[in-house]
Amino acid sequence: MKSSKFGVVAALLVGVAALSGCQTQPAYQGQTTYGYRGCQSCGVVQQIQQVYIQQQGTNNSGVGTVIGAVAGGLLGSTIGHGRGNTAAIVGGAVVGGVVGNQVGAANSQPGGTVPAWQIVVRLDNGQYATVTQIPNPGVRPGDYVVINNNLVYPR
């Protein structure tokens, strides 16, 4: 009886030892001994300064003129018959073009210089990145940030 209990215990220990060799390795954590594999666009702000950049303006008056002339001509075509209809089309196109030009000019933006921020970031991988952006990033030297879509954000 004692020998059969000893045999069962011995078999159980051999089985546990055999199964312990089947333990799976922990999941890959993103770091290797060959180099850093963390956030490639994260780092510490080294320098920040306000600069001024030249922005190109937009001129929508030509587009407004064309759209207004077409719309005015279409509206004019619904009025009158014969020569009256032709006069209404021409008059509608002229009035529509003038109104469209004014609307387009009102929606145009002038060019000129605008304030922007130039931020120098020392990335986690040791490289430096310089980003110039119009919105104020709200960071200062020493802050940890991430660069996403060419903009700097606090992290």
N, C-alpha and C positions, 0 to 999 in steps of 0.2 A: 504494500500500500504506500509505504514511504517512497519507494523508488518511482512509482507512477506519478506521485505529486511532484517529485523532483524533475521528472521528465517533462511534465506539463509546464512547470515554471521555467525550465531551461528552454523549451520550445518557444514560450512566450517572450523571453528575453532575446532570443535569436531573432524572432519576428520583429520586435521593436527596434532592434539594432539595424535590421535590414531596411525597415521603412524609414528610419531617420536619415538614411542616405538619399531618400527621394524628396527631401525638402526643396521647395522651389526657391530660386534666388529672388531677392527683393526687386521691385520694379525699378526701371531706369530713372534716376533722379535728375537727369539733365546736366550733370557735371562729370567730367572725366579728368584724369590726371594729365591729359594732353592740352587742356586749355579751358577757359571759361565759356560756359554755354548758357548763361542767364539772359536777362533782358538786354537785347542788342541796341535798343534805342533809349536806355535809361542812363542817367548820370547826374553829376553835381554841377550846378551853375558856377562858372568861374568869373564871368563878367557879364554885365548888362548895361547897355547905354541907349539913350534915346537918339534916334537919327531921323533924317527926313529923306523920303524917297519921292521920286517923280512919278506921278500917275498920269496916264493918258486919259483925256476926257472922252465923253461920248457925244455924238451929234446925231440926234434922232429926227431932225427937222426934214431931211430928205425922205425918210421913210414915211413920216407923217404926211408929207405933201402927196406922195403917191397913193397912200391908202385913202386919204381924204378925197382926192380927185376921183378915184374909182368909185368910192361910196357916193359922192355927189352926183357923178354921171349916172349911176344906177338909179338913184332916187329921181333924178331929172327925167329919166326915160319913162317913168310912170305917169308923167304929166303931159297933157296935150296930144295932138296928132299932127302929122305932116311937118311943116316948117316950125310950128310951135313946139313940137316934140324935139326937134333938132336943137332949137334954141334953149329948151329946158335942159337938155343933156349937157350942152356946152356950158351954160350958166351954172348948172349943178356941179360940174367938174371944176370950174374955176373957183366957186365959193368953197367947195369941199377941199380943194387943194390949199387955199389960203387958211382955212380953219385947221386942217391937218398939219400944216407947217407950224402954226402957232402951238398946237398941242405937242408936236414933236420937239420943238425948241424948249418948251416948258419942262419936258421930261429929259432933256439933255443934262449932262453933268460936266462942269468945267474941269479942265486938267489943272495940274499944279502940284505943289509939294504937300505931302501929308506926313504927320508924325508917325514913326514906327519904332519898334524895339529890336535891337540887335543883341542876341543872347549867345554867349560862348559857353558850351557845355562840355565837360570832360566826361566822356562815356565810360561805362563800367569796364569796357574792353581796353581802355587806355587811350583811345583815339579822341580827337576833338571834333566837335561839330559846331558850326555857326549858323544860327537861324535868324532871319530878319522877318518880322511879322508886324502887321498893323495893329491887331488887338493887343492891349496890354496884358502880358502873361501873368502879372501879379506875383512874380517871384523875385528873389534877391540872391546875391552870391552866397553859396553854401547850401541852398535849397536842393533837394533831390527832385528831379523832374523826369518826364518822359517826353520824347519827341514823336508826334503822331501827325501824319499828313502835313509835314513841314510847319507845324506849330508846336510850341512848348507848353506843357501843362504840368502843374504841381502834381507830385505823386504821393 
